[in-house]
Every structure is written in C-alpha cells, then in structure tokens.
C-alpha cells in the first residue's frame, strides 16, 4: 500500500465506548460555544449522558441553506472534543449544557458523505439514500470505529485524504492502511501542529497585524499561531482562540504589549511599543482577519486577553 494511505491512528486515553456527534453552527440558535459548552433540549439528554467522559465530533449543517449571517454551512465534521459533564440550564429547565474540554479543530473538515460513502453508517438507508430522520437529529451516538475514521481523515494531510476517497470509489473491499502513524490526541506536539496548520491556512500564512508573509525555500512560513487565551489558562485549540502573528509581534502579544479590540483595532500599550514596530503594523490600525466566520476570533477570548494580559489599561 502506498505511503499516502497511512492516515493517522489516534490513541485515546481510554477506549471510546459512547462517542457522539454534536451538531452546531457558527451562529447557533442555542447557547452554544463549542469550545466550552453545548446547549441542547431534553430530547437528547439520554444520548448526551452516554457521551460523558468520552469523545465527540462536531458537525456543522447546511440547514435551510444558510445561518443567521447568510453564510451556508459546511456540511462537515469540523472538530473533536471531550464531554466532561452535563448540567441543567438554570433558566430553561427543559434544556441542558454539556461542558467540553480538549477541543481541537480538524485540519481538514470531513464531509458527512463522499459519493456513496457515509462516515456515519446510521445515515445511510439500504437503498443508498440519506436517512433524513436520523440526519435531522442534532445529537446522535457514533460508533467508536466511525469516530476514529472521521478523526483520521480530519487530521490527515490533504494528499492522503484525496487518495483515500479516490480509492474508495473503486474499492470492492475495505481499504487496508498498512501501518498508520499513531498519535496521541492529548499530546501537545500533535495538538500544536494541528492548531498551527489551521491558523496558517485561515490567515494564508500572513501576519494579521503587519501583513508580513515570509516563507523559506522549503515552503515553511515564519508566521506563528498564537493562542489568544493561553493554553495554560484553559484556552482551547480553536481558530476562534487563535491568530497568525510574526515572531516579534507574537512575543509582544503574549506579554500584553499588543492586544485586539472586539472590532479588530490593534491596541498598543503606551510607551511599550517601539517606533520600528509601530511602523510595521497596519497603517489603518486594524488587524486583518479571516473572512470565514468559523475562523474569526471570538469576543470572549479577545476580552480575556485584554482583561488579563493587556498592559494598556
């Protein structure tokens, strides 16, 4: 088997028993913040309780063509996370929250269907069509092996994913993967690498504050993926908690010398930003953010940085 089919095999801290799919949007109807919590009606309480202590994948639908921003959903699985606990909503007694940790965005969103291949077997009817009743359920249990495959595709390099789907179109028997690369989903090197790939892609390898785009002869860019709320402070590995910065600007951002307003203005701590750096920053004083709402920094994380790190008062 070719090297390209060696998709990563994820090693979890325990054997997955009740993995699940949680459906959400960038602008959700419910009180979702996928990196932190998932809000759902009592209808799904039994399934949610089964997923406690286990891993889930997030799915973004394309219901009614677009979300509240007018943007069509991706119809893809886009991240994985772990469910820690379930609590009742204190304001709506028939609703509940699933509290989340270890959120990690996929480097490649995984479509729910590729040709006749469904990554959730329960979504496929015997005649090959989509089971719309099952598909319409916002929270549904997922077989552990299906969770594993979705994550393998979500974190594989694009070439491997493309070749996998090409092979699936002509394969009569299940594809063998040889000896896949085994990775620990909770290890920082793996999570940092995945986070960096997502951020560099979202910002096109360009510093959001200066516009610098430096790439060496080997194709490696100088731009770093900065967490807005640090990992040490329980900041999630989400593009909404990240921004692409050049090395010097990243250093200053981490130390609170620079920050960002909710409306995208670059904030500079008085007397702490040297003139050469000021001249490097965008002349209009604004950061350049992704046009995709799913990758735009969330105000919650920006506020945390300003309140806990920014030295500008």
Buried (B, 14 or more C-beta within 10 A) or exposed (E): EEEBBBBBBBEBEEEBEBBBBBBBBBEBEBBBBBBBBBBBBBEBBEBBBBBBEBBBBBBBBBBEEEBEEEBBBBBBBBBBBBBEEBEEBEEEEEBBBBBBEBBBBBBBBBBBBBEEBBBBEBBBEEEEEEBEEEBEBBBBBBBBEBBBBBBBBBBBBEEBBEBBBEBBEEEEEEEEBEEBEEBEBBEEEBBBBBBBBBBBBBBEBBBBBBEBBEEEEEEEBEBBBBBBBBBEEEBBBBBBBBBBBBEBBBBBBBEBBBBBBEEBEBBBBEEBBEEEBEEBBBEEEBBBBBEEBBBBBBEBBBBBBBEEBBBBE
